[in-house]
Amino acid sequence: MQLIASELIKFYRSLRIGAELPAGIDLLHPHASEEVMQVVAIFFNRYYADDYPRQLLFGINPGRFGAGTTGINFTAPKQLKEKLGIEHSFRNQTELSAEFIYEVIDRYGGPEKFYADFFLTALSPLGFVQKGKNMNYYDAKSLLEIAEPFIVKSIAQQLRIFRPSQRCICIGGEKNFNYFASLNQKKQFFKEIIPLPHPRFIMQYRRKQKEDYLLQYLSALDDLKK
């Protein structure tokens, strides 16, 4: 069996939507950059150089200032350097979702412990941009119709790589969870999907209750491991 790191590098290098996007929508494909893939390879070889199963946490799709820059889900350049110790030449910006997720990771026991148990991914491993702003795969019916075969294929590939349990976590609010639950009914990827609110929502609109949400996340992670 190949190391997960090697499988992941192949997976991210091979990402293709496989169809032309609707007019006015552009693809956010950070892994097409060799500079990004060098950083991603360092990350994978540090935390996934083994063949142990991991549990999966699915976000929505990469955004411009997080995974859309670094190639690593829920990781902005600031967290890449300060939390993971990976040097890079990206602009040293942060992102609200990354800030929250790395608080969760720190509370869980740090990156080594967290990434030994979990993999942060997204329903669509590639992102989308419209008029210079982030776009979610479900924001336009025409985009979803094109993205769905890619989403299905990507989930199946990651199930083969990680060999998770029959349960997973869905990060990303009502729309992401409702779509994932509907897709899962048809494809039977998992027996249970555990929904969690999106970190950006928490940090923008519920920051005073952040401690409660951190505990909710940590409880869900512990539950997923059972």
Solvent accessible surface area in square Angstrom, and as a share of the most:
residue,aa,sasa,rsa
1,M,169,0.76
2,Q,88,0.39
3,L,84,0.42
4,I,3,0.01
5,A,1,0.00
6,S,43,0.28
7,E,31,0.14
8,L,0,0.00
9,I,35,0.18
10,K,113,0.48
11,F,8,0.03
12,Y,4,0.02
13,R,112,0.41
14,S,62,0.40
15,L,5,0.03
16,R,152,0.55
17,I,20,0.10
18,G,76,0.73
19,A,58,0.45
20,E,155,0.69
21,L,28,0.14
22,P,28,0.18
23,A,105,0.82
24,G,57,0.54
25,I,13,0.07
26,D,92,0.47
27,L,67,0.33
28,L,27,0.14
29,H,43,0.19
30,P,10,0.07
31,H,10,0.04
32,A,78,0.61
33,S,44,0.29
34,E,92,0.41
35,E,77,0.35
36,V,9,0.05
37,M,2,0.01
38,Q,106,0.47
39,V,9,0.05
40,V,0,0.00
41,A,23,0.18
42,I,82,0.41
43,F,3,0.01
44,F,4,0.02
45,N,81,0.41
46,R,116,0.42
47,Y,22,0.08
48,Y,0,0.00
49,A,52,0.41
50,D,31,0.16
51,D,54,0.28
52,Y,143,0.54
53,P,65,0.41
54,R,2,0.01
55,Q,30,0.13
56,L,0,0.00
57,L,3,0.01
58,F,0,0.00
59,G,0,0.00
60,I,17,0.09
61,N,21,0.11
62,P,6,0.03
63,G,22,0.21
64,R,79,0.29
65,F,86,0.36
66,G,5,0.05
67,A,6,0.05
68,G,12,0.11
69,T,30,0.17
70,T,0,0.00
71,G,3,0.03
72,I,6,0.03
73,N,15,0.08
74,F,25,0.10
75,T,0,0.00
76,A,0,0.00
77,P,0,0.00
78,K,72,0.30
79,Q,9,0.04
80,L,0,0.00
81,K,90,0.38
82,E,104,0.47
83,K,88,0.37
84,L,7,0.03
85,G,49,0.47
86,I,4,0.02
87,E,124,0.56
88,H,39,0.18
89,S,92,0.59
90,F,31,0.13
91,R,196,0.72
92,N,82,0.42
93,Q,37,0.16
94,T,55,0.32
95,E,26,0.12
96,L,43,0.21
97,S,5,0.03
98,A,0,0.00
99,E,52,0.23
100,F,0,0.00
101,I,4,0.02
102,Y,2,0.01
103,E,57,0.26
104,V,3,0.02
105,I,0,0.00
106,D,64,0.33
107,R,110,0.40
108,Y,20,0.07
109,G,52,0.50
110,G,12,0.11
111,P,24,0.15
112,E,136,0.61
113,K,106,0.45
114,F,3,0.01
115,Y,3,0.01
116,A,52,0.40
117,D,37,0.19
118,F,0,0.00
119,F,6,0.03
120,L,5,0.03
121,T,0,0.00
122,A,3,0.03
123,L,0,0.00
124,S,0,0.00
125,P,4,0.02
126,L,0,0.00
127,G,0,0.00
128,F,1,0.00
129,V,21,0.12
130,Q,71,0.31
131,K,189,0.80
132,G,45,0.43
133,K,142,0.60
134,N,75,0.38
135,M,13,0.06
136,N,43,0.22
137,Y,0,0.00
138,Y,44,0.17
139,D,72,0.38
140,A,27,0.21
141,K,161,0.68
142,S,55,0.36
143,L,0,0.00
144,L,39,0.20
145,E,108,0.48
146,I,42,0.21
147,A,0,0.00
148,E,44,0.20
149,P,88,0.55
150,F,9,0.04
151,I,0,0.00
152,V,31,0.18
153,K,126,0.53
154,S,1,0.01
155,I,0,0.00
156,A,47,0.37
157,Q,48,0.21
158,Q,0,0.00
159,L,40,0.20
160,R,149,0.54
161,I,8,0.04
162,F,0,0.00
163,R,88,0.32
164,P,23,0.14
165,S,43,0.28
166,Q,90,0.40
167,R,49,0.18
168,C,0,0.00
169,I,0,0.00
170,C,0,0.00
171,I,0,0.00
172,G,6,0.06
173,G,32,0.31
174,E,134,0.60
175,K,131,0.56
176,N,0,0.00
177,F,55,0.23
178,N,77,0.39
179,Y,30,0.11
180,F,0,0.00
181,A,33,0.26
182,S,58,0.37
183,L,2,0.01
184,N,15,0.08
185,Q,141,0.63
186,K,130,0.55
187,K,99,0.42
188,Q,129,0.57
189,F,25,0.10
190,F,5,0.02
191,K,169,0.72
192,E,79,0.35
193,I,19,0.10
194,I,23,0.12
195,P,67,0.42
196,L,8,0.04
197,P,28,0.18
198,H,37,0.16
199,P,0,0.00
200,R,88,0.32
201,F,79,0.33
202,I,0,0.00
203,M,6,0.03
204,Q,94,0.42
205,Y,138,0.53
206,R,100,0.36
207,R,117,0.43
208,K,193,0.82
209,Q,79,0.35
210,K,46,0.20
211,E,85,0.38
212,D,90,0.47
213,Y,40,0.15
214,L,3,0.01
215,L,93,0.46
216,Q,76,0.34
217,Y,2,0.01
218,L,29,0.14
219,S,69,0.44
220,A,10,0.08
221,L,0,0.00
222,D,78,0.40
223,D,51,0.27
224,L,1,0.01
225,K,98,0.41
226,K,185,0.78
